Every structure is written in structure tokens, then in C-alpha cells.
Amino acid sequence: MLQNLKSDLRKLANSSRVLVSQRFFKTGKGEYGEGDIFLGITVPDSRKLAIKYKELSFDEILELLKSKIHEERLIALLILVHNFKTGSDDIKKKIFDYYLLHTKYINNWDLVDLSADKIIGEYLISVVRDLSHVENDAHFRILLNLAKSNNLWKRRIAMIATYAWIKRGEHEITFEIAEKLIDDKHDLIQKALGWMLREVGKRCGQEVEEQFLVAHYKQMGRTTLRYAIEHFEEKRRKEYLLGRI
């Protein structure tokens, strides 16, 4: 079955998209995606293949995850996402553990963004019950450890995982992790942090987002701030950007 998937992938390869993907995902020397290989396959086509080959074993999925080909790693993660969503509690726990065990292969921003909230976030929501004492929760400490990691992608996983709570109208976990990452200088963490804060404003209310911003906007990077206030009225955006709050 795995060889059939690889064959289907190559049939969909589009050389005209490869160069665009290489530039978009920073695959040049010294860049965060250095050496990543692309076939030029769209995400919608990747999703279709993930559903078609959802019965792959964990060993077969691992072979895809270890691939140097970006789309093979993406499809592996999309299979895990699909099987997590449709699986039993036991399957969800296995996929959660499996994901954490193999984070070294989740090594570009789209791979994180298409999977972290749907697996890590969704699982933790089911086990982190009391948001008022999250610092003492063993499962929440998994998220904290990811946020404290020296690995860029683990830190982004921690931030994007909180999207699962945001989509339920809850902001506490996002603010907890945001405070741990607010001094992070990497552009991809600043963008992720700003994006999640913007989503808090969108789904929980701008006044809720501004509770965090008023306390921290002078400390956060400009990229984070610009992302976070993108949907504010122009006058309010300027007040933040000029430090006049």
C-alpha cells in the first residue's frame, strides 16, 4: 500500500510548483527548511491521498515521516490527523504519543500548522480539565516543555496547539504559552504568537485580546504585534505601534 501511495504522489508531481515551494518554505542554504525536497503537490491533493491511504500502519507512516520529501511527511501527518479525528479514545492517545515521539520530523511550519492543534491541542483539551490550575497539570506541562524547547518546531507546536482552545472560545492556555514565548526572536514564533493572539480577538473578543496586549505589547516583537493587531481599527493599530496605549 505504501508503494502505491508513493506512486500516486509522483503522478501528481508538478515541476512548475517546485521552485515556488522551495522559495516559500525557505529551503536554501542556512534557511530553516534547508534541503527540503518538494514534488509540487497541493494540500487539497495531499488530503485526498491521506484519506485514500488512511489504513497505513504506524510503521508505514513513520517511513513517510522520515522522508526527505516534504509532501510525504505532510501526508503522514494528515493521515494521523484524520485517524485521530475519527478514532476511539485509545487511538487518540496512541496518535498523541506517536506525534510527540516523532516531532523531529515535523520540521516546517505548514507541517506544524496543519496538525498541532488537531492532535496535540485536541487531546490535551480532553484531559486538561481545570484551566484555573493548569500550571500544576501534568499534561499541561507537556505543552510547557515544548514551549521551552531549543527546537524551533517544538516551540511552534506549543503555540499552534492552543488554537484548539481558541476555537472553543477559551483563551487562558494561549495566554499561558504566549507569555513563555513572548521574548522569542525567531520570526516563525513571532508570527505564530501574533496569529494566535489575533484569533483570540476574533473568537473571544478584541477586549479579551487587549487584556494581554496592554500588559505585554511593549515587550513583544514588532512582527508579533503587527500580526496581533491586524484586524484592529486603524486608529487603535497606530496607538499600539506608536506605544501610546
Backbone torsions as a table, in degrees:
resi	resn	phi	psi	omega
1	MET	NA	-38.9	-179.5
2	LEU	-62.6	-40.8	179.2
3	GLN	-66.8	-32.9	176.5
4	ASN	-65.2	-39.6	177.0
5	LEU	-62.0	-47.0	-179.4
6	LYS	-63.0	-36.4	177.5
7	SER	-65.3	-43.7	178.5
8	ASP	-63.0	-38.2	178.8
9	LEU	-60.1	-46.4	-177.2
10	ARG	-68.7	-26.6	175.1
11	LYS	-67.9	-27.2	-178.7
12	LEU	-93.0	-4.3	-177.4
13	ALA	-57.3	139.4	-177.5
14	ASN	-132.6	101.8	-174.6
15	SER	-62.4	-27.7	-178.6
16	SER	-70.4	-20.5	178.6
17	ARG	-91.2	-15.0	-173.7
18	VAL	-62.7	-49.9	-177.8
19	LEU	-61.7	-39.0	177.8
20	VAL	-61.7	-45.2	179.8
21	SER	-64.1	-40.5	-179.5
22	GLN	-62.4	-38.9	177.9
23	ARG	-72.9	-42.2	-175.7
24	PHE	-65.1	-37.3	-177.0
25	PHE	-102.1	17.4	170.4
26	LYS	51.9	64.7	-176.7
27	THR	-96.1	5.1	-179.1
28	GLY	-72.5	169.8	-178.2
29	LYS	-60.5	128.0	179.1
30	GLY	84.0	-6.1	179.1
31	GLU	-88.4	166.3	-172.8
32	TYR	-65.5	-24.7	179.3
33	GLY	-105.9	25.8	-175.6
34	GLU	-51.4	128.1	175.1
35	GLY	85.6	-5.9	179.8
36	ASP	-65.1	135.7	-176.8
37	ILE	-107.3	133.5	-178.5
38	PHE	-118.4	147.9	174.0
39	LEU	-102.2	-11.6	179.5
40	GLY	82.4	37.7	-177.6
41	ILE	-104.1	137.4	-177.5
42	THR	-73.6	158.9	176.6
43	VAL	-63.6	-44.2	177.2
44	PRO	-56.4	-41.5	177.6
45	ASP	-66.9	-35.7	177.4
46	SER	-64.9	-38.9	178.3
47	ARG	-63.5	-41.0	179.5
48	LYS	-62.0	-41.0	179.3
49	LEU	-68.8	-36.0	178.8
50	ALA	-61.1	-42.3	178.5
51	ILE	-69.1	-40.4	179.8
52	LYS	-61.2	-36.3	-175.5
53	TYR	-112.1	32.7	-177.4
54	LYS	-65.7	-16.6	-178.0
55	GLU	-85.0	3.6	178.1
56	LEU	-56.8	145.1	178.6
57	SER	-75.9	166.3	176.9
58	PHE	-60.7	-35.9	178.2
59	ASP	-64.9	-40.9	178.8
60	GLU	-68.9	-38.6	176.8
61	ILE	-63.1	-38.7	179.0
62	LEU	-63.8	-37.4	177.0
63	GLU	-61.2	-39.0	176.2
64	LEU	-67.5	-42.3	-179.3
65	LEU	-62.1	-32.6	-178.9
66	LYS	-81.8	-4.5	-176.2
67	SER	-67.1	147.4	173.2
68	LYS	-78.1	-10.2	-179.4
69	ILE	-88.2	121.4	-173.4
70	HIS	-56.5	-47.4	-176.6
71	GLU	-65.5	-28.0	176.2
72	GLU	-68.7	-40.6	176.8
73	ARG	-65.9	-40.2	179.0
74	LEU	-61.6	-45.6	-179.1
75	ILE	-64.6	-37.4	175.6
76	ALA	-56.9	-44.7	-179.4
77	LEU	-70.0	-37.2	178.1
78	LEU	-66.3	-33.1	174.4
79	ILE	-64.8	-44.4	178.6
80	LEU	-61.8	-41.9	179.1
81	VAL	-61.3	-47.2	-179.8
82	HIS	-61.8	-46.6	-177.2
83	ASN	-69.7	-30.7	174.8
84	PHE	-65.2	-46.5	-177.1
85	LYS	-61.9	-37.0	-174.9
86	THR	-99.2	-3.7	-171.9
87	GLY	-88.8	170.0	176.2
88	SER	-73.8	172.6	177.0
89	ASP	-59.0	-37.2	179.2
90	ASP	-65.7	-42.2	178.0
91	ILE	-64.7	-41.9	179.1
92	LYS	-58.5	-44.1	179.7
93	LYS	-63.9	-41.6	179.6
94	LYS	-63.7	-42.1	-179.2
95	ILE	-69.1	-39.8	175.7
96	PHE	-57.4	-50.6	180.0
97	ASP	-63.5	-40.9	-179.7
98	TYR	-62.9	-43.0	179.2
99	TYR	-60.2	-49.0	-179.1
100	LEU	-64.0	-33.2	-179.0
101	LEU	-70.0	-23.7	-173.0
102	HIS	-122.0	31.2	-179.1
103	THR	-63.5	-21.8	-179.8
104	LYS	-61.3	-21.4	-179.4
105	TYR	-96.0	-5.5	177.7
106	ILE	-94.5	76.5	-160.7
107	ASN	-124.7	38.5	165.7
108	ASN	-154.4	160.4	-168.9
109	TRP	-65.7	-33.8	179.8
110	ASP	-70.1	-33.7	177.9
111	LEU	-63.1	-40.6	176.2
112	VAL	-67.0	-49.6	-170.9
113	ASP	-67.1	-26.2	-179.3
114	LEU	-91.4	3.1	-175.4
115	SER	-140.1	-31.7	-169.0
116	ALA	-61.9	-48.7	-179.4
117	ASP	-70.5	-30.0	-174.9
118	LYS	-78.6	-20.1	178.0
119	ILE	-114.9	-63.9	-177.3
120	ILE	-64.3	-51.0	-179.2
121	GLY	-61.7	-48.6	-176.8
122	GLU	-64.3	-38.4	178.6
123	TYR	-66.8	-45.4	-177.5
124	LEU	-65.0	-33.4	175.8
125	ILE	-57.6	-35.6	-177.0
126	SER	-75.2	-15.2	-176.5
127	VAL	-120.1	-21.5	176.3
128	VAL	-90.0	98.4	-171.3
129	ARG	-88.8	-42.9	-171.4
130	ASP	-104.2	101.2	-177.6
131	LEU	-71.3	-15.1	-178.9
132	SER	-78.6	-14.3	179.6
133	HIS	-132.3	41.9	-174.8
134	VAL	-64.7	-31.0	-177.8
135	GLU	-60.4	-24.9	-178.9
136	ASN	-96.4	3.5	-177.0
137	ASP	-89.9	126.7	-177.1
138	ALA	-61.4	-37.0	-179.9
139	HIS	-70.7	-37.8	177.6
140	PHE	-63.7	-31.8	179.1
141	ARG	-64.0	-24.1	173.4
142	ILE	-61.1	-44.1	178.8
143	LEU	-66.2	-41.3	178.1
144	LEU	-62.1	-42.1	179.7
145	ASN	-63.8	-37.4	175.2
146	LEU	-63.6	-42.9	-178.9
147	ALA	-65.6	-28.5	-178.6
148	LYS	-89.0	-3.0	-174.3
149	SER	-65.8	152.7	172.2
150	ASN	-77.1	-12.1	-177.9
151	ASN	-85.8	123.5	-178.8
152	LEU	-53.2	-45.9	-172.7
153	TRP	-71.8	-32.5	175.8
154	LYS	-66.0	-39.4	178.7
155	ARG	-65.8	-39.8	177.8
156	ARG	-67.8	-38.2	176.2
157	ILE	-56.4	-45.2	-179.4
158	ALA	-58.9	-43.7	-177.7
159	MET	-70.1	-47.4	-176.6
160	ILE	-69.9	-29.1	178.5
161	ALA	-58.3	-30.1	-177.6
162	THR	-70.2	-11.3	177.6
163	TYR	-59.3	-29.6	179.7
164	ALA	-60.6	-38.7	177.2
165	TRP	-72.7	-42.5	-178.5
166	ILE	-56.3	-43.1	-178.2
167	LYS	-64.6	-14.2	175.3
168	ARG	-100.2	7.7	178.8
169	GLY	80.4	20.0	-179.0
170	GLU	-114.1	132.1	-174.0
171	HIS	-115.8	-9.6	-171.3
172	GLU	-59.3	-45.6	-178.3
173	ILE	-65.6	-40.4	178.5
174	THR	-59.6	-45.0	-179.7
175	PHE	-65.3	-37.8	178.6
176	GLU	-60.2	-48.3	-178.2
177	ILE	-72.5	-37.1	178.9
178	ALA	-59.2	-39.3	178.7
179	GLU	-63.2	-31.2	-179.9
180	LYS	-76.2	-23.5	-174.1
181	LEU	-110.0	2.8	-170.7
182	ILE	-65.0	-25.3	179.5
183	ASP	-94.4	2.2	-178.7
184	ASP	-65.1	129.9	-175.3
185	LYS	-90.9	-11.9	-175.8
186	HIS	-71.8	134.4	-177.4
187	ASP	-56.3	-38.6	-177.0
188	LEU	-72.3	-24.8	174.8
189	ILE	-80.9	-40.9	177.2
190	GLN	-59.9	-41.8	179.1
191	LYS	-65.5	-42.6	179.8
192	ALA	-63.7	-42.7	-180.0
193	LEU	-64.0	-47.1	178.9
194	GLY	-62.5	-39.8	178.7
195	TRP	-61.8	-46.7	-178.7
196	MET	-66.7	-37.8	176.3
197	LEU	-64.7	-39.8	176.7
198	ARG	-61.6	-38.7	178.9
199	GLU	-68.8	-32.7	173.8
200	VAL	-60.0	-45.5	178.6
201	GLY	-61.5	-39.1	-178.5
202	LYS	-69.4	-41.0	-170.9
203	ARG	-102.6	-23.4	-178.1
204	CYS	-112.2	-12.7	179.7
205	GLY	112.6	140.1	-178.8
206	GLN	-61.0	-34.5	180.0
207	GLU	-63.5	-32.5	177.2
208	VAL	-69.3	-46.7	177.4
209	GLU	-57.6	-41.0	-176.3
210	GLU	-70.5	-19.1	172.6
211	GLN	-58.4	-41.2	179.2
212	PHE	-76.6	-44.5	-175.5
213	LEU	-62.7	-45.9	-178.4
214	VAL	-57.3	-36.6	-178.5
215	ALA	-78.3	-25.5	-168.6
216	HIS	-128.0	-5.4	-168.4
217	TYR	-63.5	-29.4	179.5
218	LYS	-73.6	-19.8	-179.8
219	GLN	-88.9	-30.8	-172.9
220	MET	-77.8	158.2	178.5
221	GLY	-66.2	157.3	-178.3
222	ARG	-65.0	-33.8	177.6
223	THR	-63.3	-45.9	177.9
224	THR	-58.5	-47.8	-177.4
225	LEU	-62.2	-44.8	-178.8
226	ARG	-62.7	-41.7	177.0
227	TYR	-63.7	-42.8	-173.9
228	ALA	-66.2	-34.8	-174.4
229	ILE	-102.8	12.3	-174.4
230	GLU	-53.7	-36.6	-174.9
231	HIS	-98.1	6.6	177.2
232	PHE	-73.9	159.2	172.1
233	GLU	-62.7	150.2	-173.3
234	GLU	-54.9	-42.6	-178.8
235	LYS	-60.7	-43.2	-179.4
236	ARG	-69.1	-37.9	177.2
237	ARG	-58.9	-45.6	-178.6
238	LYS	-63.9	-36.2	178.8
239	GLU	-61.6	-42.4	177.4
240	TYR	-67.2	-46.4	-176.4
241	LEU	-65.4	-30.8	178.8
242	LEU	-92.8	0.3	177.7
243	GLY	70.1	36.5	-175.3
244	ARG	-112.4	27.7	178.1
245	ILE	-84.1	NA	NA
